[in-house]
Amino acid sequence: MTLTCKAIIFDLDGVLVDSNAISERHWQRWARERGIPYDEIAAGHHGRPTVEIIQDVAPHLDAEAEAENKEGREATDTEGLTAFEGAHALTDQLPDGRWTVATSGRRRTATHRLAHVGLPEPETLVTADDITDGKPAPDPYLLAAERLGVAPQDCVVFEDAPAGVEAAQRAGAQVVAVTSTNDASALSAADAVVRRLADVRITADGDGGFRVQPKARAQV
């Protein structure tokens, strides 16, 4: 399969950087301190803004204040943080202004993580601070495409979570899903599903766009 596009949008956590251990550690700590069963959080926190998850599992709490507290502790935690194989190779070859990141995390967390693993920070970075409705709403990817000056239909999005896949598709973008945090079966709605980011090749198509070629589809 080959997808064609004019711009690339990456999710951050679970796609470019492996922050799963950090996320789990801080969600478990928050759940323990607030007396919330962690299983209620683990079932669907990937790819969604912290404040929306807290609203779901603890509507009696001040979600904004709780999210600020949790993310403040998590923002500079880099223990176990690494870039996924293929992340540097792909971002290094893409021209400035033709790719960006759209993440459900806060800007301070995103910029710190990109810097820690040595990945570039795109000027058009979209974070939870920039939008009202997070994934699975299409807003993050609609804004990312707008900032790139490209129609969403002319973008390929890389995602690792069902909420992110849904958000990208609702925006009208094509989606390549990576099975870094979810099984292939949970990501089957994507246009292509790969085991790792390194299993994707991106080349210029000669007309100012790109060809995105997943090397092998992950087993569903």
Secondary structure, 3 states (H helix, E strand, C coil): CCEEECEEEECCECCCEECHHHHHHHHHHHHHHHCCCHHHHHCCCCCCCHHHHHHHHCCCCCHHHHHHHHHHHHCCCCCCCEECCCHHHHHHHCCCCCEEEECCCCHHHHHHHHHHHCCCCCCCCECHHHCCCCCCCCHHHHHHHHHHCCCHHHEEEEECCHHHHHHHHHHCCEEEEECCCCCHHHHCCCCEEECCHHHEEEEECCCCCEEEEECCCCCC
